[in-house]
Amino acid sequence: MFPGPLAFSLIGKALNEKKFSLETVNLHDFGFDERKGIDDEPFGGGPGMIIRPDVVERALLSINSNNLQKSHRVYLSPSGKSLNQGKLKNYSQLDELIILCGRFEGVDQRAIDVLNFEEISIGDYILAGGETAAHVLVEGCIRLI
């Protein structure tokens, strides 16, 4: 999915000129069983499946980072704080921004809390996954570089 539409127009040109870089991590590479599963039932009960915190942690630790401890982390969620131009400006000035895209019923809240992810929403609606929301966030940031 990435860079997807980000590979075109002025944003694609900026990517080719290395004004920013983009690294993707497939959570299934950190699955917990032979089928590379990443989801489980919610620890506290409830419907659906959520992404396990141990999978998120292993994926996070695999990221090629200059300083993983100082990297800002965003989890895209319909229940997060609203994304706005001010947040985009702040994100665009960071050295590193890690974006976690949810699936299923989301991500285990323990991963969000323990690994210090800021929950951000691009609007009051639900998408199949967080990748489209990530495109919105990334494009908004790149336009400000």
WOZILIN-V74008 format. One record per pair of residues at least 24 apart in sequence whose C-alpha atoms are under 6 Angstrom apart, sorted by the first residue. I is the first residue (numbers start at 1). GAP is how many residues later the second one is. Records with the same first field share a line. If there is no record, write none. Layout:
BEGIN
I: GAP + GAP
END
This chain:
BEGIN
30: 25
48: 57
49: 55 + 56
50: 54 + 55 + 56 + 57 + 58
51: 56 + 57
52: 56
53: 55 + 58
71: 25 + 26
72: 25
73: 24 + 25 + 26 + 44
74: 25 + 43 + 44 + 45
75: 24 + 25 + 42 + 43 + 44
76: 25 + 43 + 44 + 45
77: 43 + 44
78: 43
80: 39 + 40 + 41
81: 39 + 40
82: 38 + 39
83: 38 + 39
88: 53
92: 49
101: 29 + 30
102: 27 + 28
103: 26
END
